[in-house]
Amino acid sequence: MTDSFDVIVIGAGPAGENAAGRCAQGGLSTAIVERELVGGECSYWGCIPSKALIRPGDVIAAARRVPGAAEAVTGAVDVTAALGWRDDLVAHWDDRSQLPWLEERHVTLVRGAGRLAGERVVEVTAGDGTVRRLTAGRAVVLATGTAAVIPPIPGLAEARPWDNRSVTAAKDIPRRLVVLGGGAIGAEMAQAMRRLGSEEVTVVEGLDRLLAKEEPFASQQVQEAFEAEGIRVITGAKMTGVERPPGAAPLRATLEDGTVVEADEILVAVGRRPRTDDLGVDTVGLEPGQAVDVDERLRATAVAGGWLYAVGDCNGLALLTHMGKYQARIAADVILGKEITDRSSRDVVTRVTFTDPQVCAVGLTEAQAKERGLDVKVVDHPTGGVAGGSVTGKGFAGTSRLVVDQRRRVIVGATFTGPGTADLLHSATIAIAGEVPLDRLWHAVPPFPTVSEVWLRLLEAYGL
C-alpha cells in the first residue's frame, strides 16, 4: 500500500506536531507517523509529568517563606493526590485528546514505526506487522527525539534502573533514591522526590559541580539548597558498580573511592541519545544512532537535494521542547517556500531548570562568551535585592547576571536564579534575540514592586 503526501513527518511529539500542523495549514498534504503516543516524550514522560511532581513541593516551600502563610502549612504533601494530578495531566497515558488538534489541521496520522527507505520514501510498520509505504513529494521531516543513555557500569542494567520515563510515571515514592547525574533531569527529580517523601536522596555527579553547563554560581546555590533540604550531593565521583540483590534488599551503588550508597531505586540521568538508530537513515547516507547535522534551514547537511529535515532533539542542537517547536516552525516555513533561517538554536537557547532555586538562562554564559573571543562585561545583582523580592517572601535568595558584549553594547547572555524566576527570562530572550542596545533597553521601565526591577539594578551596575 503506497500513499503520497507533500510532507511526511516522522515523530508526533511537540516538534513533529508543529512541523506537520504548520505545513498542513500552509496548504500542503501532510502525514505524521508515530509509533507510541501522539504528544511525545514531553507530554507523557518529560516536561508535563515532571513539573506536576515538582509543583506541590514548590508551592509549600513558597508558602513557608511568607509570614502568615507559613503558619498555615501544617501537613505534608498528599502524595496520592499529587500522583493523581500527574496522571490527569498526562491523560493517563492515553493520546485520544491529542487527536482533534491534528484532525482540525487536516494532518493524516499514521500509526506505527516509521523508517526511511530511500529518497523521499518512508515505510511504516504497524503493530500487526503490515507495512505501509509513503512517498513525499516535497519533504520528509525527522522529529524522533532522544532516549535516555544507560552507561556501561557493571551491574547497572541488571539493577533495573529508572530513567526519565520511570521516575515521571512512578506509582510510589521510594524511601531511598540515588540519582546518577546532576544535570537538569537529575536535579529536578532529586528535589521533587525528596519533597514528595523520599527519606534519603543522594545525587552522584561525575563532574565537579551540578548543572555544569550553567554559571558556577547557579551550581553552588542549587547544591546549597539541596543540602539544606537533606539531599546528599557527591560531585567529582565515578560510579563503578551497581548490585541489586534478589528480594527486598536495597541496591548498592559503589563509587570509585569505595563509597557505597544504598537505595531502593536508582535514577539514571546522565544524558540523551538521538533516536536515529532504527530510522533507516543509512538508506540516505547518514549514520544510525547519531544526531542529524543540519544547516540554518534545518536541512540535513549530508543529504543532497534539500528534501530531508531534522527538528528537535534528534538534530542535537538544543534538547528542549520549546526549541524543538521553534525549529519545527522554521523548517515548515522553509518547506512552504519562505525565506527564513534558524537564528536561535545555537546562540539564543532559553532553558529553565525547575529546581528551587530555579536556574533560568538564555544565550551564552560568561565562559562561553569568552571562549568565542568576545570582549564582555559581566554584571551581577541579588535577584531578591529589590522591593519585589521582599514582598514575595523571606529569604528570597538568588543571583541575576547579564553578560554584555562591550563592542556592540548588547546582551549576549543572562542567568537568573531564585524562586519562581522563570518569568524573568523572556525579557532577556527578547533583548538578546532583538540585539537591543543597552541605551535603548534603559528606557524599558520595570513595574514596582516586582522582581523584574532587578533589570534596572543590573543596568545601573553596568553604568547606565
Secondary structure, 3 states (H helix, E strand, C coil): CEEEEEEEEECCCHHHHHHHHHHHHCCCCEEEEECCCCCHHHHHHCHHHHHHHHHHHHHHHHHHCCCCCHHHCCCCCCHHHHHHHHHHHCHHHCCHHHHHHHHHCCEEEEECEEEECCCCEEEEECCCCCEEEEEEEEEEEECCCEEECCCCCCCCHHHCCECHHHHHCCCCCCCEEEEECCCHHHHHHHHHHHHHCCCEEEEEECCCCCCCCCCHHHHHHHHHHHHHCCEEEEECCCEEEEECCCCCCCEEEEECCCCEEEECEEEECCCEEECCCCCCHHHHCCCCCCCCCECCCCEECCCCCCCEEECHHHHCCCCCHHHHHHHHHHHHHHHCCCCCCCCCCCCCCEEEECCCCEEEEEECCHHHHHHCCCCEEEEEEECCCCHHHHHHCCCCCCEEEEEEECCCCEEEEEEEEECCHHHHHHHHHHHHHCCCCHHHHCCCCCCCCCHHHHHHHHHHHHCC
